[in-house]
Amino acid sequence: MQPIPEFAGGKLLLFDKPLEWSSFNVIRQVRRLTNVTKVGHAGTLDPLATGLLIVCTGKFTKTINTYMGMEKEYTGTITLGATTPTFDRESEEVDHKDISHLTEEQIYAATKPFTGNIMQMPPQHSAIKKDGKRLYESARKGIEVKVDPRPVTISEFAITKIEFPLVYFKVVCSTGTYIRSLANDFGASLGVGGYMSSLCRTRIGTFELKDAFTMQAFEDYIKQIGVKE
């Protein structure tokens, strides 16, 4: 099978990454459908997150770093009253606490310290490298690695709905921001703990999720234009 010229020459694609797919799963599917080997993405989404993933093929892979540095927008939920080692649903809940005393006013007010230019501690279960080893490799062995907090910018952290124990949010932030860490720190500030229970990336710079292909829609598009033998 020959590569489809439209993609081999260079193409920027927007995808709505499905739940439980890794970002590399999307890359692998694009390679399979287009027969193009030079494919990359501009910013990983965890398997338990959904939403906008920018994928570049051909000569457009040279522009990936430009897109990676763009502002990101997310929506999702934080579950209050427990934490998890990974700060999301990948691991089991621990340290359960009563949340019946919390008021909506307290929750809205608790977002203020997390906006602006802040220092954020990356999660131990992350792909950041320390001494040549990724943090999650040590974390899975029960080893905590000392890392320094990192500067990030959160220009908006808004609570959009409260349905205890769920808190719905919208975040607009700089690249390098860990929403899992934000959820964990937010729960800690309320004294009850919290973890990120869902996440969707809705925007990267001026690119929006509403303009993205679903994986099925992209496959249908490839069938429509035809693949040359």
N, C-alpha and C positions, 0 to 999 in steps of 0.2 A: 504494500500500500504506500502510495506517495503522500507526502504532507499536503494538506490543503493550502494552496498559495496564500489565501487571505490571512491565514494564521502564521504560516512559516515566515512571511515577510515582516510581520510584526503587528501585534494587536493588543489593545488594552480591553480587558473583559471584567465585568462586575458580576459577582456571584453572591447568592444568598446561601451561605454555608449551612447545610442541614445539621440538626442536632446529632451528636455522637460521631460525626465525621471529623477527622483531623483535617487541618489545612492541606496536608500533603495528599490526603485522599482526593481532594478537589483537583490538585495538580495532576495526579495520576489519571483521573478521569478525562481531563482536558487533553493530556498526551494521547490517551487511548482513542479518543474520538476524532482528534485532528491529525494524528500521526506526526505531530511536531514534538521534538525532544526538548527544545530550548523553551522551557516554561518555568515561571517563578511567581511567587506571591509577595505582596507588599504588606506584611504584618500578620503574624500568626493569630488565629483564634483557637482557643482551647476546644477540645471535643464537646464539652458541655455547654459551650456558647454557640449561638447562631448569629446570622447576619452577614453584613457586607464584607466581602473579601475581594480585593483587587488582584487580578491575575494578569500577568504580562507574558506575551509570547514573542519569539524572534528578537528583533532589534529593540523592541520595547522593554526587554528585561534590563536594559542599561539604565532605564529611568526609575527602577523600583525604589531606590533610596529616596527619591523625591517624594513619592507617595507615602513612604513609611514615616516621614517627618511631619506629615500633615495632622492637624487637629482631628480628634476622634469624638464621636457622640455615641452614647450607649443608653439603653433602657434595660431595666431588669428588676429583680426583687432581692431583698435581704430578709432572711428569716431571723427573727430575734428570739433570744431565750436559750441559745446554745451556740457552741462553736464547733468547728471541725479542724483537724490538723492541716488540711489543704486549703482552708478558708472557702471551700465550695462543696458541692454535693458529691465530689469524687470519694470522700471518706466519710465515715460514720460520725454522727453527732456525739459530742461529749460536753461535760460541764453544763448541764441543764440548769436554768434559773427561771424563777417566777417573773413574769412580765406584767402581772395584773395591775401593778401600781403605776405603770407608765401612762402618760397622757399624750395626746396628739401634739399639744403645744411643746412638750419636752422633745419630742422626736423632730419636729420642724426646727426647733432652735439648735438641735445638736448638729445640724449640717454646717453651721457657720464656721467653726474652726477648720473645716476641711475644704474651704474654697480659697482661691488665690495661689500664691507661690508657697508650697509647703514641702517639708521633708517627709518622704514616705519610706517605710521599711519594706523591702521586697519580701514576699512569702518564701519560707524555706522550701516549699514544693514549687520551685520555679526553675526555668532553664538557664538562669544566670550562672556564669562560670566563676568559680573561685579556685585558684591554684590548678587550673586546667580541668576541673571536675564540675559538672553541673550540680546545683544545689539539691535538686530532687533526688539525685543518686545517693547523697549522704542522708537526706531526710528519710528515705525509704528504709535505711538501715538504723534509724533512730538517732542519727548523729546530727546535732545542731551546729551549723557553721556560722561563725561570726561574720556578718556583712554590715556595711555602713548604709545608713539611710540615703536616699537619692532625692534630688530636687525634682519636683514635678509641678505642673500648673493645672489646677482644676478651676476652670472659669465658671462652671455651673454645677451645682449639686442640689437638685430639687427633689423633694418628696412629692410624688404625684397622686398617691393614694395609699391609704392605710387600711389593711384588713388583718388585724393581729392573728398570727404572729408575723404576717407578711407586710413588708414595707416596699412599695413600688417607687422607683426612682428614675431620674434622668441625670446623666453626667456628661459634661463636655470637658475634655481634658487634653493635655499634651501627650505626645507619644511617650511611651515608657511608663505610663501610669498603670498600676495594677488595681483593677476594680475589686478583685478579691481582697486585697489589703485594705482598701477603702471600706469594704463591708465589715471586715473584722475589726478595724479601728473604730468604726462608727458604733458597732455593738458594744465594744469595750467602753467607749465614752458614756454610754447610757447605763453601764454597770450590769448589763444582762447578757452580753455576748451577742454575736451575730455572724452569719456567714452568707455568702452570695449563693442564692438558690436558683437564679436564672439570669441570663445575660444575652443581650442582642445588640450587635453593633449596627447602628442605623445610618451613620455618616462618616466619611473620611474626607476631610477638606470640603470640596464642593460636590463630591460623589455621594449619591444617596441610595439607600437600600431599595427604594421603590423602583429604581431603574435597573435593578440587578436581575440576572437570569436565575431561575431555579435550575437545579441540575437536570430535571426532566425537560424543561423548556429549552435548555441548551442542546440536549440530545436530539430533541425534535427539530431544532434549527439546523443541526448538522445533517440530519436526514433530508431536510427540505432542500438544502443547497447541493447535496450530493457529494460523495467522496469518490475522487478519481482513483482508479486502480493504477 
